[in-house]
Amino acid sequence: MKRDLDRLMQARGLAAFIVTGGEDYSDIRDYMSNGAHISGGFIVKKLGAEPLLIVNNMEVEEAKKSGYPVMSIGECGYFELLKAYPDDLLKATVLFWGRVLAAAGVTSGTVGVYGKGEIHLYSALLAVLNAELDGYRFVGELADGKPTLFQEAYLTKDADELARIHSVAERTNAVMAQAWDFIASHRAGADETVVDANGVPLTIGAVKRFVRRALLDVELEDTQMIFAQGRDAGFPHSHGEDAQPLKLGQSIVFDLFPRELGGGYYHDMTRTWCIGYAPPAVQRAYEQVMTAFDIAVKAFALGRPTHEMQEAVLDYFEAQGHPTQRTDNNPTRGYVHSLGHGLGLNVHEAPSISHLRRHDVFEAGNFITIEPGLYYPDEGWGVRVEDAFIVTDAGELRSITPFKKDLVLPLHG
């Protein structure tokens, strides 16, 4: 959580950190600005102090929505430096970094540099800053098997974050319900193709377009949803073929993971549907996946290592005769992935729920997914079910994905 930032900075020996980068969306900038929509600029946090936002003059009012102190780059002397060094932009840039730090009360020490941007620019710039700005040491941070400062902060969510997360979850579940109803409004054609009232086949692309419009209507954006049918459903990250018409009796893996419009918090949910009826093999697999889902939920305990939840599911699937990551180093059928992951400003965050990650534990404030699945592409099907969960302050695992888990989607058109 944000309240942990000073502790995390102390553990890394940081006197301050700077969040910088280009104009594209940055999860770290979003995090440190409380969702204020700013592009570029700097966010400086001195150890023991609240963040200072230094932004383009045109974005001062937007930056104030963060609730933190704000200065314009003009107030920090950026344009003055450009006039003083018209033929030496690098010199002006280095001196401006010094003024940015001074404005935040940082006069010396180790400064962590975080954010997103042009990697070649910042890798070169840090070397110049270290050579030219006396008293400072600018450092990055390697992800060497342990979480970086922000990855560690992201592990648990505070009340403001949870409010945004709950809102995204409610809207995502509503869109999933609309997608169900949209498909159900069609009818079956003579060859088990799903068609509209005029006999026009309903395609995967048409469903995706419907879902994208529905997401935009509630201020969410698609981030490449998965809507894969038949054999494609047997490959966990196949996005499906837009031109393919929907067919009765084929498994459809629908993985919807939108985020706030323009960037922000994600939700992540998956349902498997068979339109009209489910073949016996898919029905059996679905029942096993749902059993695995229930096993995972029952295996949860606050402070418990996350790998134990995955291992409980591995034990079950292997007992049913399915290959897994534990029995095969490169599985292409059966249960081929980890059980879940953290979620937030990125669709994949810590903690990981994998038998290969031995140090992650469940903590109050975690936002995670649980998503067991079985995949048999050569047999023409795949099944996955996924909810997103909050670990409450009381230590409870609470699903915020209430949409029904029915396998068969009946047509009413």
C-alpha atoms as one frame of an Amber mdcrd trajectory, in Angstrom:
protein
   0.000   0.000   0.000   1.025   3.632  -0.342   1.447   3.853   3.424   4.312
   1.357   3.036   6.331   3.539   0.658   8.593   5.068   3.316   9.351   1.648
   4.748  10.111   0.294   1.284  12.320   3.285   0.517  14.270   2.831   3.750
  14.808  -0.841   2.952  16.385   0.215  -0.353  18.437   3.057   1.085  16.564
   5.736  -0.891  16.531   9.367   0.154  13.885   9.934  -2.528  12.477   8.554
  -5.729  11.413  10.159  -8.988   8.655   8.861 -11.232   9.232  10.038 -14.790
   8.787   8.813 -18.353   7.108   9.654 -21.612   3.555  10.725 -22.346   2.072
   7.216 -22.620   0.020   5.802 -19.766   2.132   4.684 -16.808   0.755   2.550
 -13.989   3.330   3.997 -11.576   2.358   7.564 -12.476  -1.317   6.619 -12.016
  -0.500   5.098  -8.624   1.465   8.081  -7.369  -1.028  10.667  -8.675  -4.115
   8.913  -7.275  -5.462   8.495 -10.794  -5.081  12.136 -11.903  -4.704  12.151
 -15.689  -1.300  13.711 -16.251   1.225  12.999 -18.972   4.940  13.447 -18.546
   6.468  15.569 -15.834   7.861  14.304 -12.555   6.536  12.944  -9.306   9.103
  13.249  -6.531   8.749  11.627  -3.134  11.252  12.472  -0.440  11.598   9.960
   2.382   9.105  10.939   5.068   7.286  13.500   2.910   4.255  13.448   0.650
   4.777  13.369  -3.129   5.294  16.544  -5.154   3.947  16.629  -8.730   5.852
  18.786 -11.192   3.933  18.940 -14.459   3.487  20.768 -17.715   1.951  24.201
 -17.142  -1.188  23.050 -18.986  -1.780  20.172 -16.554  -1.532  21.908 -13.189
  -5.270  21.843 -12.495  -5.564  18.191 -13.486  -2.584  17.318 -11.289  -4.220
  19.012  -8.287  -6.880  16.282  -8.371  -4.212  14.022  -6.870  -4.564  15.833
  -3.557  -0.792  16.386  -3.456   1.295  19.575  -3.834   1.772  20.628  -7.466
   4.254  22.863  -9.258   4.532  23.685 -12.934   7.740  23.055 -14.838   7.848
  26.811 -15.423   7.899  27.463 -11.683  10.833  25.050 -11.451  12.754  27.091
 -14.010  12.548  24.823 -17.030  11.993  27.574 -19.581  14.596  29.754 -17.909
  17.153  26.970 -18.346  16.198  26.458 -21.993  16.898  30.156 -22.631  20.194
  29.999 -20.741  21.409  26.941 -22.671  19.805  27.229 -26.138  22.443  25.006
 -27.742  22.847  22.482 -24.946  19.549  20.732 -24.171  21.329  18.018 -22.189
  22.883  20.600 -19.851  19.494  22.247 -19.329  17.914  18.833 -18.660  20.514
  17.853 -16.060  20.188  21.170 -14.233  16.400  20.879 -14.356  16.545  17.488
 -12.614  18.544  19.210  -9.893  15.885  21.888  -9.540  13.131  19.283  -9.433
  14.843  17.502  -6.559  15.536  20.752  -4.746  11.875  21.744  -5.043  10.983
  18.541  -3.179  13.594  19.277  -0.517  16.003  16.579  -1.719  19.525  18.028
  -1.564  21.587  14.817  -1.662  21.447  11.051  -1.363  20.384   8.021  -3.374
  17.449   8.651  -5.701  15.478   5.781  -7.229  14.223   6.366 -10.757  10.971
   4.674 -11.782   8.387   4.932 -14.540   7.914   4.099 -18.189   9.496   5.686
 -21.224  12.200   5.364 -23.846  14.650   2.915 -22.309  17.607   4.150 -24.361
  17.010   7.745 -23.244  16.835   7.064 -19.529  19.640   4.502 -19.429  21.932
   7.108 -20.995  20.543  10.031 -18.990  21.144   8.351 -15.619  24.839   8.020
 -16.421  25.034  11.748 -17.190  23.050  12.693 -14.074  25.383  10.641 -11.891
  28.405  12.335 -13.441  27.061  15.897 -13.394  24.843  16.331 -10.321  27.071
  16.354  -7.247  25.746  14.780  -4.077  23.207  12.511  -5.740  23.325   8.882
  -6.801  20.636   7.864  -9.286  19.714   4.181  -9.347  17.288   1.817 -10.983
  16.133  -1.457  -9.477  16.509  -4.985 -10.769  13.718  -7.519 -10.346  16.114
 -10.230  -9.154  13.566 -12.673  -7.803  12.267 -10.171  -5.276   9.636  -7.500
  -5.959  10.742  -3.992  -6.816   9.555  -1.066  -4.682   6.338  -0.576  -6.619
   5.702  -4.263  -7.154   5.881  -4.678  -3.398   3.644  -1.669  -2.768   1.102
  -3.034  -5.276   0.787  -6.309  -3.320  -1.893  -4.826  -1.084  -4.566  -2.270
  -1.921  -5.828   0.586   0.252  -9.436   1.774   0.606  -9.256   4.246  -2.307
  -7.833   1.584  -4.607 -10.451  -0.937  -3.519 -13.224   1.538  -4.294 -11.959
   1.834  -7.874 -11.478  -1.937  -8.100 -15.018  -2.676  -6.921 -16.407  -0.207
  -9.447 -14.513  -1.831 -12.323 -15.679  -5.261 -11.156 -19.345  -4.242 -11.067
 -19.176  -2.770 -14.556 -17.269  -5.749 -15.982 -19.786  -8.235 -14.589 -22.621
  -6.168 -16.063 -20.976  -6.271 -19.498 -20.479 -10.033 -19.222 -24.226 -10.331
 -18.538 -24.978  -8.205 -21.606 -22.787 -10.473 -23.735 -24.683 -13.537 -22.491
 -28.014 -11.900 -23.316 -26.781 -10.722 -26.721 -25.776 -14.222 -27.768 -28.930
 -15.717 -26.267 -31.093 -13.396 -28.406 -30.012 -15.349 -31.514 -31.245 -18.697
 -32.788 -29.814 -21.901 -34.199 -29.512 -22.397 -37.953 -29.899 -25.672 -39.767
 -26.196 -26.584 -39.477 -25.956 -25.633 -35.765 -24.599 -22.211 -36.643 -25.824
 -19.381 -34.423 -27.716 -16.873 -36.571 -29.749 -13.686 -36.145 -33.403 -13.193
 -37.114 -32.365 -12.766 -40.764 -30.299 -15.935 -40.824 -26.951 -14.087 -40.751
 -24.305 -16.026 -38.779 -23.121 -14.516 -35.512 -19.324 -14.347 -35.583 -16.716
 -14.049 -32.864 -15.819 -10.637 -34.279 -19.425  -9.454 -33.919 -19.493 -10.554
 -30.278 -16.229  -8.752 -29.576 -17.509  -5.554 -31.185 -20.660  -5.756 -29.072
 -18.591  -6.207 -25.919 -16.212  -3.350 -26.766 -19.135  -0.966 -27.266 -20.702
  -2.098 -24.009 -17.431  -1.522 -22.171 -17.079   1.988 -23.570 -20.607   2.785
 -22.443 -19.483   2.217 -18.841 -16.088   3.956 -19.145 -14.027   0.779 -19.508
 -11.756  -0.318 -22.348 -11.001  -3.695 -23.860  -7.432  -4.941 -23.499  -7.595
  -7.733 -26.095 -10.249 -10.024 -24.628 -10.114 -13.760 -25.283 -13.152 -15.248
 -27.018 -11.952 -18.589 -28.370 -14.134 -21.426 -29.660 -13.540 -25.144 -30.199
  -9.925 -26.067 -30.869  -8.836 -22.474 -30.225 -10.327 -22.726 -26.724  -7.756
 -25.471 -26.105  -4.962 -22.882 -26.254  -5.221 -20.727 -23.100  -4.188 -17.445
 -24.738  -5.771 -17.882 -28.153  -7.896 -14.794 -28.763 -10.188 -16.537 -31.250
 -10.785 -15.908 -34.947 -13.040 -12.938 -35.673 -14.487 -14.446 -38.851 -15.483
 -17.717 -37.191 -19.256 -18.170 -36.698 -20.480 -19.402 -33.354 -21.582 -23.027
 -33.297 -23.780 -25.023 -30.965 -22.056 -27.468 -28.628 -18.532 -26.040 -28.886
 -16.738 -24.793 -25.817 -16.085 -21.047 -25.760 -13.500 -19.620 -23.367 -14.441
 -15.972 -22.747 -11.738 -14.174 -20.750 -12.651 -10.522 -20.157 -10.057  -8.285
 -18.493 -10.892  -4.632 -19.147  -9.499  -1.630 -17.318 -10.616   1.895 -16.572
 -10.843   3.956 -19.744  -7.486   5.494 -20.608  -5.605   3.288 -18.155  -6.155
   2.271 -14.559  -7.394  -0.667 -12.533  -8.337  -3.983 -14.132 -10.877  -6.655
 -13.503 -10.280 -10.191 -14.790 -12.910 -12.898 -15.209 -13.391 -15.962 -17.381
 -16.429 -18.040 -18.176 -16.738 -21.094 -20.404 -19.913 -21.410 -22.426 -21.402
 -24.034 -24.707 -24.264 -22.633 -26.748 -27.353 -24.847 -26.750 -25.803 -27.945
 -25.220 -22.506 -29.269 -23.858 -20.868 -32.429 -25.248 -20.186 -35.085 -22.570
 -16.393 -34.563 -22.626 -16.761 -30.817 -22.079 -19.375 -31.342 -19.374 -17.045
 -33.714 -17.489 -14.117 -31.324 -17.818 -16.267 -28.418 -16.665 -17.340 -30.291
 -13.556 -13.704 -31.116 -12.791 -12.650 -27.491 -13.277 -15.415 -26.343 -10.935
 -14.290 -28.915  -8.366 -10.741 -27.598  -8.709 -12.056 -24.060  -8.270 -13.779
 -25.040  -5.023 -10.642 -26.872  -3.822  -8.612 -23.716  -4.433 -11.006 -21.500
  -2.475 -11.050 -23.947   0.445  -7.229 -24.068   0.435  -7.002 -20.330   1.155
  -5.792 -19.065   4.509  -4.336 -15.698   5.478  -0.557 -15.939   5.745  -0.492
 -19.272   3.935   2.030 -19.707   1.093   0.267 -19.278  -2.227   1.980 -22.308
  -3.771   0.009 -24.597  -1.464  -3.248 -23.556  -3.159  -1.797 -24.448  -6.573
  -0.475 -27.739  -5.243  -3.921 -28.705  -3.959  -5.306 -28.188  -7.462  -2.377
 -30.055  -9.035  -3.051 -32.993  -6.721  -6.687 -33.099  -7.821  -6.104 -32.764
 -11.570  -3.305 -35.340 -11.550  -5.559 -37.760  -9.646  -8.082 -37.341 -12.489
  -5.378 -38.339 -14.993  -4.587 -34.918 -16.452  -1.046 -33.803 -17.346   0.119
 -30.728 -15.408   3.120 -28.415 -15.182   4.358 -30.598 -12.352   4.281 -33.847
 -14.348   5.434 -32.332 -17.652   7.916 -29.466 -18.051   6.261 -28.348 -21.281
   2.610 -29.401 -21.164   0.375 -28.637 -24.154  -2.702 -30.451 -22.831  -4.350
 -30.871 -19.460  -3.711 -28.224 -16.809  -0.973 -26.120 -18.362  -0.718 -22.908
 -16.314  -0.556 -21.528 -12.792  -3.705 -21.102 -10.723  -3.802 -17.331 -10.499
  -2.060 -14.011 -10.043  -2.290 -10.611  -8.465  -4.210  -7.883 -10.235  -4.408
  -4.094 -10.074  -2.976  -1.372 -12.297  -1.460  -4.254 -14.285  -3.356  -7.332
 -15.365  -0.574  -9.475 -13.871   0.960  -8.501 -10.543   2.216 -10.258  -7.433
   1.430 -12.512  -5.707   1.725 -15.500  -8.005  -0.252 -18.648  -7.250   2.220
 -21.154  -8.650   4.022 -24.203  -7.301   7.212 -22.640  -8.662   6.940 -19.474
  -6.512   7.748 -20.538  -2.965   7.928 -17.215  -1.115   4.590 -15.522  -1.905
   1.966 -15.573   0.855  -1.623 -14.389   1.075  -1.975 -10.986   2.765  -4.907
  -8.781   3.689  -5.408  -6.324   0.844  -4.394  -8.746  -1.926  -6.423  -8.605
  -5.141  -6.040 -11.946  -6.929  -7.518 -14.271  -9.505  -8.266 -17.987  -9.209
  -8.554 -19.596 -12.645  -8.191 -23.378 -13.038  -8.566 -24.774 -16.525  -8.252
 -27.878 -18.703  -7.174 -27.775 -22.339  -7.305 -30.440 -25.029  -6.931 -28.709
 -28.409  -6.586 -31.955 -30.358  -9.980 -32.986 -28.980 -11.395 -29.592 -29.912
 -12.072 -27.960 -26.564 -10.826 -25.996 -23.566 -12.424 -24.996 -20.267 -11.474
 -22.224 -17.815 -13.365 -20.481 -15.004 -11.972 -17.390 -13.277 -13.097 -15.065
 -10.516 -11.252 -12.114  -9.018 -11.036 -11.998  -5.207 -10.206  -9.482  -2.504
  -8.493 -10.657   0.665 -10.305  -8.615   3.310  -8.849  -7.087   6.469 -10.677
  -9.846   8.349  -8.703 -12.439   6.383 -11.591 -13.591   4.211 -11.321 -14.456
   0.525 -14.198 -12.569  -1.097 -15.150 -12.950  -4.763 -16.089  -9.742  -6.561
 -17.120 -11.671  -9.664 -20.740 -12.689  -9.024 -21.759 -13.429 -12.624 -23.242
 -16.932 -12.918 -21.087 -19.915 -13.827 -23.573 -21.743 -16.062 -21.924 -23.801
 -18.793 -24.820 -24.029 -21.237 -26.017 -20.785 -22.818 -29.507 -21.366 -24.266
 -30.757 -19.497 -27.323 -34.085 -17.649 -27.220 -34.197 -15.967 -30.608
